[in-house]
Amino acid sequence: MTKKKSEKEKLKRKLVAYFFRNGYLRKADPEKRKTLGQAYKKGYEIRLVAYDEKEKAEIIKLLKTFGFKHGRAYVKSRRTVLPIYGKKQVEEFYDLIMSLSRSSNRLGK
């Protein structure tokens, strides 16, 4: 593995580690969407949580590195939440997680 690839792999693992620490993934339920129509407001979303401004900046940088666009950050329980919205982005983030879990049993390393 080249140095550039291994560095990108480290960054990918760091982003996924933030997700596994206390992240959240929500997928829309197509059946509820069919039956409830516009009343069903749930969509596709990932939430990454930063404990401080330094982590927030690092998460934003990691998201940009891998081409993810985050929504407006908000504070919840004295922590900053960075949401990622949209079916395509959620599926791509999920694929990123799965690519790491297939390549390694331990995501932390």
C-alpha positions as CSV (number, residue, x, y, z in Angstrom):
1,M,0.0,0.0,0.0
2,T,1.4,3.4,-0.9
3,K,1.9,6.1,1.7
4,K,-0.9,8.2,0.2
5,K,-3.3,5.3,0.3
6,S,-2.4,4.4,3.9
7,E,-2.9,8.0,5.0
8,K,-6.3,8.1,3.4
9,E,-7.2,4.8,5.1
10,K,-6.2,6.3,8.4
11,L,-8.5,9.3,7.8
12,K,-11.3,7.0,6.8
13,R,-10.9,5.0,10.0
14,K,-10.9,8.1,12.0
15,L,-14.2,9.3,10.5
16,V,-15.8,5.9,11.0
17,A,-14.5,5.8,14.6
18,Y,-16.4,9.1,15.3
19,F,-19.5,7.5,13.9
20,F,-19.1,4.3,16.0
21,R,-18.4,6.3,19.2
22,N,-21.8,7.9,19.3
23,G,-23.1,8.4,15.8
24,Y,-26.6,7.7,14.5
25,L,-27.9,6.4,11.2
26,R,-31.6,6.7,10.2
27,K,-33.2,5.4,7.0
28,A,-36.6,6.2,5.8
29,D,-39.3,3.4,5.9
30,P,-40.7,3.1,2.4
31,E,-43.8,1.3,3.7
32,K,-44.7,4.1,6.1
33,R,-44.0,6.7,3.4
34,K,-46.5,4.9,1.2
35,T,-49.3,4.6,3.8
36,L,-48.8,8.0,5.5
37,G,-47.7,10.0,2.6
38,Q,-46.6,13.6,3.5
39,A,-47.4,13.0,7.1
40,Y,-44.3,10.7,7.4
41,K,-41.4,13.2,7.8
42,K,-38.6,10.8,8.5
43,G,-35.8,10.7,6.0
44,Y,-32.2,9.6,5.5
45,E,-29.8,11.0,8.1
46,I,-26.5,10.4,9.8
47,R,-25.4,12.3,12.9
48,L,-21.9,12.7,14.0
49,V,-21.3,14.1,17.4
50,A,-18.4,16.4,18.4
51,Y,-17.5,16.9,22.1
52,D,-15.8,20.3,21.4
53,E,-14.9,22.8,18.7
54,K,-11.6,21.0,17.9
55,E,-13.5,17.7,17.2
56,K,-16.1,19.6,15.2
57,A,-13.4,21.1,12.9
58,E,-11.8,17.7,12.5
59,I,-15.0,16.0,11.6
60,I,-15.9,18.7,9.1
61,K,-12.4,18.3,7.5
62,L,-12.8,14.5,7.3
63,L,-16.3,14.8,5.8
64,K,-14.9,17.2,3.1
65,T,-12.0,14.9,2.4
66,F,-14.4,12.1,1.5
67,G,-16.9,14.3,-0.4
68,F,-19.7,14.5,2.2
69,K,-21.7,17.7,2.7
70,H,-23.0,18.2,6.2
71,G,-26.1,20.1,7.3
72,R,-26.1,23.0,9.8
73,A,-24.5,21.9,13.0
74,Y,-26.6,22.2,16.2
75,V,-26.0,21.8,19.9
76,K,-27.7,18.9,21.8
77,S,-26.8,18.1,25.4
78,R,-23.7,20.4,25.3
79,R,-22.3,18.6,22.3
80,T,-22.3,19.6,18.7
81,V,-24.2,17.4,16.2
82,L,-23.2,17.4,12.5
83,P,-25.9,15.9,10.4
84,I,-25.6,14.4,6.9
85,Y,-28.8,14.3,5.0
86,G,-30.0,12.5,1.9
87,K,-30.4,9.0,0.7
88,K,-27.3,9.0,-1.6
89,Q,-25.0,10.4,1.1
90,V,-26.3,8.0,3.7
91,E,-25.8,5.1,1.4
92,E,-22.3,6.2,0.5
93,F,-21.4,6.7,4.2
94,Y,-22.8,3.2,5.0
95,D,-20.6,1.8,2.1
96,L,-17.6,3.5,3.6
97,I,-18.3,1.8,7.0
98,M,-18.8,-1.6,5.4
99,S,-15.7,-1.3,3.3
100,L,-13.7,-0.9,6.5
101,S,-15.5,-3.7,8.3
102,R,-14.8,-6.1,5.4
103,S,-11.1,-5.1,5.3
104,S,-10.6,-5.4,9.0
105,N,-12.2,-6.9,12.0
106,R,-11.2,-4.0,14.2
107,L,-12.2,-0.6,13.0
108,G,-10.1,1.2,15.7
109,K,-6.8,0.4,14.1
